[in-house]
Amino acid sequence: MRLFAASLAEMWSSACRRIPLSSDEAAAERLLAERGVDLEAPASQRTLELVLTAAAGPATERELAGEAAAVTAFLAALEPERAPQHRHHHHRRRRPRRIPVLTVGVAFAAVLALCGTAEAGALPAPLQQLAHQTIGAPAPAPSPAMRDQPATGRVTPGSAGTVTYPAPAPTSPSVGHQPTTPSASPSPTHTDNGHGTDNGRGRSSDNGNGGDTSTPDTPSPTTDSSTPSASSQGNGNGNGNGNGNGNGNGNGNGNG
Amino acid sequence: MLDGDFPQVLRLAAAGDAAAFATLWRDTQPPLLRYLWISAGHAAEDLAAEVWLEVAKRIGSFRGGEHEFRGWLFTMARRKMIDRHRYEARRPVSPTIDGELLDRPAADDTATAALEEISTETALALIATLPRDQAEIIVLRVVVGLDASAVAQIVGKSPGAVRVAAHRGLRTLRERLDGATVTSPGRRGVTL
């Protein structure tokens, strides 16, 4: 379709070229291409020639009034092309100044955030320990695994749905470190059956074997369905090996 | 037209010589203003300034003779004029023609002055009464001094269409000149 239109246009233009201009058209072409008034031409054509000559007349002062401004704009437009090297120098100078300031600012903000987190104790344990050693931040909390370890309860037979929690470790010297078993410890009410060895000088040393008739009052295993409580009462069976140091009054028969 | 001096002037202007650029400007600014006034009216001076700014930026890359330079410059002028028309079409404002520069023809005025005193402004005002495409082509051919093929490249038409439009414009002008009256600055009216 485009080729067809192009061939039609070519045919039309070649036909137009073959057709000679009419007298009016020739006069019009001469009017457009040449200046000057033909005195022998008809009056209407002379008038038209006068109009066209006037339209193409010399420049007026008003038309040339902006020469200074145009030259100034020309020089200003050339200025960016002439001074690209100066701009590069400016960039080179500015970049080293900006980058350290930015880096120092970011680093300072990061340190502040790290210190704040360490003071809040929210850092991971190794980092918190490091912060504790270096800047005196709080020590890291015990890990959840360690906190859960004493809380492994047992379901006591006969108490459906209740969990038996061991009591907290006693502060008194205890025998052994088995949290799930009651520890036998010497208590003030301890009744000691000892074997006294009297050497006749009124001093006796007693090595007591605790655990036979001792009834430990604290600590005692507690049975609780909600929270472990030290005031609850229960029956516990404790087997312990205790090394007790007790002061006992021994009644013995001594052979002095 | 600079004719033989043009290559030297162009080379110096491209190198940044202000005097050479001023020579180019003095030679081309009057026809540029007249063309833009015919096509864009009151915005002619603003558009001419934009065109020269564009010339200043790109003159270093221009290659060609004086006719090519004029064709290049008036092509830029026409594109800027079209942009202005599109801008004004989106934001219509009341048209205000610079009355100090040119007066539009007024058919009802009486004329008393002689034909020889017709000024450039009056002649342009008469041409401006033609349809825009015809007026544009006549100015490019008569005022700027381009031939039909160069004008055809600027306005995006074939040389034949340019000739036809120019002939129609001249015929219309002649018909109007037979009995029309044109108002000229400083006078009430001029009978042509």
Chai-1 contact restraints between the chains, C-beta under 6 A:
chainA,res_idxA,chainB,res_idxB,connection_type,confidence,min_distance_angstrom,max_distance_angstrom,comment,restraint_id
A,S13,B,G160,contact,1.0,0.0,6.0,A-B,restraint_1
A,C16,B,G160,contact,1.0,0.0,6.0,A-B,restraint_2
A,E25,B,H167,contact,1.0,0.0,6.0,A-B,restraint_3
A,A28,B,H167,contact,1.0,0.0,6.0,A-B,restraint_4
A,A28,B,L170,contact,1.0,0.0,6.0,A-B,restraint_5
A,L32,B,R141,contact,1.0,0.0,6.0,A-B,restraint_6
A,L32,B,V142,contact,1.0,0.0,6.0,A-B,restraint_7
A,L32,B,A166,contact,1.0,0.0,6.0,A-B,restraint_8
A,S44,B,R174,contact,1.0,0.0,6.0,A-B,restraint_9
A,S44,B,D178,contact,1.0,0.0,6.0,A-B,restraint_10
A,T47,B,L177,contact,1.0,0.0,6.0,A-B,restraint_11
A,T47,B,L192,contact,1.0,0.0,6.0,A-B,restraint_12
A,L48,B,L173,contact,1.0,0.0,6.0,A-B,restraint_13
A,L48,B,R174,contact,1.0,0.0,6.0,A-B,restraint_14
A,V51,B,A123,contact,1.0,0.0,6.0,A-B,restraint_15
A,V51,B,L126,contact,1.0,0.0,6.0,A-B,restraint_16
A,L52,B,V142,contact,1.0,0.0,6.0,A-B,restraint_17
A,A54,B,I118,contact,1.0,0.0,6.0,A-B,restraint_18
A,A54,B,T120,contact,1.0,0.0,6.0,A-B,restraint_19
A,A54,B,A123,contact,1.0,0.0,6.0,A-B,restraint_20
A,A55,B,A123,contact,1.0,0.0,6.0,A-B,restraint_21
A,A55,B,L124,contact,1.0,0.0,6.0,A-B,restraint_22
A,A55,B,V142,contact,1.0,0.0,6.0,A-B,restraint_23
A,A55,B,V143,contact,1.0,0.0,6.0,A-B,restraint_24
A,A56,B,V142,contact,1.0,0.0,6.0,A-B,restraint_25
A,A56,B,V143,contact,1.0,0.0,6.0,A-B,restraint_26
A,G57,B,T120,contact,1.0,0.0,6.0,A-B,restraint_27
A,A59,B,P30,contact,1.0,0.0,6.0,A-B,restraint_28
A,E63,B,P30,contact,1.0,0.0,6.0,A-B,restraint_29
A,E63,B,L33,contact,1.0,0.0,6.0,A-B,restraint_30
A,E67,B,A22,contact,1.0,0.0,6.0,A-B,restraint_31
A,A70,B,W25,contact,1.0,0.0,6.0,A-B,restraint_32
A,A70,B,W52,contact,1.0,0.0,6.0,A-B,restraint_33
A,V71,B,A18,contact,1.0,0.0,6.0,A-B,restraint_34
A,V71,B,A22,contact,1.0,0.0,6.0,A-B,restraint_35
A,A73,B,L53,contact,1.0,0.0,6.0,A-B,restraint_36
A,F74,B,F21,contact,1.0,0.0,6.0,A-B,restraint_37
A,F74,B,A56,contact,1.0,0.0,6.0,A-B,restraint_38
A,L75,B,A18,contact,1.0,0.0,6.0,A-B,restraint_39
A,A77,B,L53,contact,1.0,0.0,6.0,A-B,restraint_40
A,A77,B,A56,contact,1.0,0.0,6.0,A-B,restraint_41
A,A77,B,K57,contact,1.0,0.0,6.0,A-B,restraint_42
A,L78,B,G16,contact,1.0,0.0,6.0,A-B,restraint_43
